[in-house]
Amino acid sequence: MAVDSAGNGRLLTRIAACQMRSDGDKERNFVIGKRLVQEASSKGARIVFLPEAFDYVGTSGEESVSMSEPLDGAGLARYQAVAKDLGVWLSLGGFHEQGPAEDPDRLCNAHVLLDDKGAIAEVYRKTHLFQCKIGDQVALHESNWCRPGKEICKPVPTPAGNVGLMIVSFAGRLVMDVLFTSLCTACYCSM
């Protein structure tokens, strides 16, 4: 914690927003993610934000689905241990959660918030999936490999204040923010 520089004596909570370039190597991505969280924690961060697809980026939707894991699997457990060991909250911006048995060919893009004891504080599953077509050559339809979430989560009280969870597609972040302002409004109104 730090004291407000305006001199009013308020305590401020340090947060860290980390960026990383994930690939298909889960172990390498974990080592990088853990190092970023450790570095942020050593500088006083109480809550650390990792990006969408921090765990891996598959070369195709099919590969991403085959690499996905349940929330109670080994991949998320490693991050839970990091949160607990360092005593920090972790916002895991897009975990590839294995889909349910009735839909085995799709995963859930899940924003997982862990508390400082490593427990899952909240899970938001992406509701607005991107659809992108560029000419006749490229077509990306996230719904081919990802199930849409069904609900918006209420903001979660954290050391940094109330945190609302969402995931915004890499394809046209500004457009998504403008088109889906209802998600931000719903988070705000539920506080």
C-alpha positions as CSV (number, residue, x, y, z in Angstrom):
1,M,0.0,0.0,0.0
2,A,1.0,3.6,-0.6
3,V,-0.2,6.9,0.6
4,D,-2.1,9.2,-1.8
5,S,0.3,11.7,-3.2
6,A,-2.3,14.5,-2.9
7,G,-1.5,14.5,0.8
8,N,-5.0,13.6,2.1
9,G,-3.7,10.5,3.9
10,R,-5.7,7.9,1.9
11,L,-4.1,4.5,1.4
12,L,-3.8,3.3,-2.1
13,T,-3.7,-0.2,-3.3
14,R,-1.0,-1.0,-5.9
15,I,-2.2,-3.0,-8.9
16,A,-0.3,-4.5,-11.8
17,A,-1.4,-5.1,-15.4
18,C,0.9,-7.5,-17.0
19,Q,1.3,-8.3,-20.7
20,M,2.7,-11.4,-22.2
21,R,2.8,-13.1,-25.6
22,S,1.5,-16.6,-25.1
23,D,2.0,-19.5,-27.5
24,G,1.1,-23.2,-27.5
25,D,3.7,-24.1,-24.8
26,K,1.7,-24.1,-21.6
27,E,4.7,-24.7,-19.4
28,R,6.6,-21.8,-20.9
29,N,3.6,-19.5,-20.6
30,F,3.2,-20.5,-16.9
31,V,6.8,-19.8,-16.2
32,I,6.5,-16.3,-17.8
33,G,3.1,-15.6,-16.0
34,K,4.5,-16.7,-12.6
35,R,7.6,-14.5,-13.1
36,L,5.4,-11.5,-14.0
37,V,3.2,-12.1,-10.9
38,Q,6.2,-12.5,-8.7
39,E,7.8,-9.3,-10.0
40,A,4.5,-7.4,-9.5
41,S,4.1,-8.7,-6.0
42,S,7.7,-7.8,-5.1
43,K,6.9,-4.2,-6.1
44,G,3.9,-4.2,-3.8
45,A,1.0,-5.1,-6.1
46,R,-2.0,-6.6,-4.2
47,I,-3.9,-7.6,-7.4
48,V,-2.3,-8.6,-10.6
49,F,-4.0,-8.8,-14.0
50,L,-2.9,-11.2,-16.7
51,P,-4.3,-11.0,-20.2
52,E,-6.8,-13.1,-22.2
53,A,-5.2,-16.4,-23.3
54,F,-2.4,-16.1,-20.7
55,D,-2.4,-19.9,-20.4
56,Y,-1.9,-20.6,-24.2
57,V,-2.8,-19.7,-27.7
58,G,-3.6,-22.6,-29.9
59,T,-2.9,-22.7,-33.7
60,S,-6.6,-23.5,-34.4
61,G,-9.9,-23.7,-32.6
62,E,-9.6,-27.5,-32.5
63,E,-6.2,-27.4,-30.9
64,S,-7.4,-24.8,-28.3
65,V,-10.3,-27.1,-27.4
66,S,-8.0,-30.1,-27.1
67,M,-5.7,-28.2,-24.8
68,S,-8.4,-26.8,-22.5
69,E,-8.8,-27.8,-18.9
70,P,-11.5,-27.8,-16.3
71,L,-11.4,-25.2,-13.5
72,D,-10.4,-27.8,-11.1
73,G,-7.5,-29.0,-13.3
74,A,-3.8,-28.8,-12.8
75,G,-3.3,-25.6,-14.9
76,L,-5.5,-23.3,-12.8
77,A,-4.3,-25.1,-9.6
78,R,-0.8,-23.8,-10.4
79,Y,-2.0,-20.2,-10.5
80,Q,-4.0,-20.7,-7.3
81,A,-0.8,-21.8,-5.6
82,V,1.0,-18.7,-6.9
83,A,-1.8,-16.5,-5.6
84,K,-1.8,-18.2,-2.2
85,D,2.0,-18.3,-1.9
86,L,2.4,-14.6,-2.7
87,G,-0.8,-13.4,-1.0
88,V,-2.0,-11.6,-4.1
89,W,-5.3,-11.5,-6.0
90,L,-5.0,-12.7,-9.6
91,S,-7.3,-11.7,-12.4
92,L,-6.8,-14.3,-15.1
93,G,-8.3,-12.6,-18.1
94,G,-9.1,-15.5,-20.3
95,F,-8.6,-19.1,-19.2
96,H,-9.4,-21.8,-21.7
97,E,-11.9,-23.8,-19.6
98,Q,-13.0,-27.2,-20.9
99,G,-16.5,-27.2,-22.1
100,P,-19.2,-29.4,-20.6
101,A,-19.7,-33.0,-21.6
102,E,-22.7,-32.2,-23.7
103,D,-20.6,-29.8,-25.8
104,P,-17.1,-31.4,-26.0
105,D,-16.1,-29.6,-29.2
106,R,-16.2,-26.1,-27.7
107,L,-14.5,-24.5,-24.7
108,C,-15.4,-21.6,-22.5
109,N,-13.3,-18.4,-22.5
110,A,-13.4,-17.8,-18.7
111,H,-12.1,-14.8,-16.8
112,V,-11.2,-16.2,-13.5
113,L,-10.6,-14.0,-10.4
114,L,-8.6,-15.7,-7.6
115,D,-8.4,-14.2,-4.1
116,D,-5.2,-13.9,-2.1
117,K,-5.7,-17.4,-0.6
118,G,-5.9,-18.9,-4.1
119,A,-9.7,-19.5,-4.0
120,I,-11.8,-18.8,-7.0
121,A,-13.7,-15.5,-6.1
122,E,-15.7,-15.4,-9.4
123,V,-15.8,-16.7,-12.9
124,Y,-17.1,-14.9,-15.9
125,R,-17.6,-16.7,-19.2
126,K,-17.3,-14.5,-22.3
127,T,-20.8,-13.7,-23.5
128,H,-20.1,-11.7,-26.7
129,L,-18.1,-14.0,-29.1
130,F,-16.4,-12.4,-32.1
131,Q,-17.2,-13.1,-35.7
132,C,-14.8,-11.7,-38.2
133,K,-14.6,-12.0,-42.0
134,I,-11.8,-10.4,-44.0
135,G,-12.6,-10.6,-47.7
136,D,-12.9,-14.2,-49.1
137,Q,-9.6,-15.3,-47.4
138,V,-10.1,-15.2,-43.6
139,A,-13.1,-16.0,-41.5
140,L,-12.9,-16.3,-37.7
141,H,-16.0,-17.4,-35.9
142,E,-15.2,-17.8,-32.2
143,S,-18.5,-19.6,-31.7
144,N,-17.1,-22.5,-33.7
145,W,-14.8,-23.5,-30.8
146,C,-16.1,-21.4,-27.9
147,R,-19.4,-21.5,-26.0
148,P,-21.0,-18.2,-25.1
149,G,-21.5,-17.5,-21.4
150,K,-25.0,-16.9,-20.1
151,E,-24.6,-14.3,-17.4
152,I,-22.9,-11.2,-16.3
153,C,-21.2,-11.3,-12.9
154,K,-21.6,-8.7,-10.2
155,P,-18.4,-6.8,-9.4
156,V,-16.3,-8.4,-6.8
157,P,-14.9,-6.5,-3.8
158,T,-11.0,-6.7,-3.9
159,P,-8.2,-4.8,-2.2
160,A,-8.3,-2.4,-5.3
161,G,-12.1,-1.8,-5.0
162,N,-14.9,-3.5,-6.9
163,V,-13.7,-5.3,-10.0
164,G,-16.1,-6.2,-12.8
165,L,-15.1,-9.1,-15.0
166,M,-15.3,-9.1,-18.8
167,I,-13.4,-10.3,-21.8
168,V,-13.1,-8.3,-25.0
169,S,-12.1,-9.9,-28.2
170,F,-8.7,-9.2,-29.7
171,A,-10.4,-8.4,-33.0
172,G,-11.5,-4.8,-32.8
173,R,-11.4,-4.0,-29.0
174,L,-12.7,-0.5,-29.5
175,V,-15.6,-1.7,-31.6
176,M,-16.4,-4.4,-29.0
177,D,-16.3,-1.8,-26.2
178,V,-18.7,0.5,-28.1
179,L,-21.0,-2.3,-29.3
180,F,-21.3,-4.0,-25.9
181,T,-21.5,-1.1,-23.5
182,S,-24.4,-2.9,-21.9
183,L,-22.0,-5.3,-20.2
184,C,-20.1,-2.3,-18.6
185,T,-23.4,-0.7,-17.6
186,A,-24.7,-3.9,-16.1
187,C,-21.6,-4.3,-14.0
188,Y,-21.8,-0.7,-12.8
189,C,-25.5,-0.9,-12.0
190,S,-25.1,-4.0,-9.9
191,M,-22.6,-2.3,-7.5
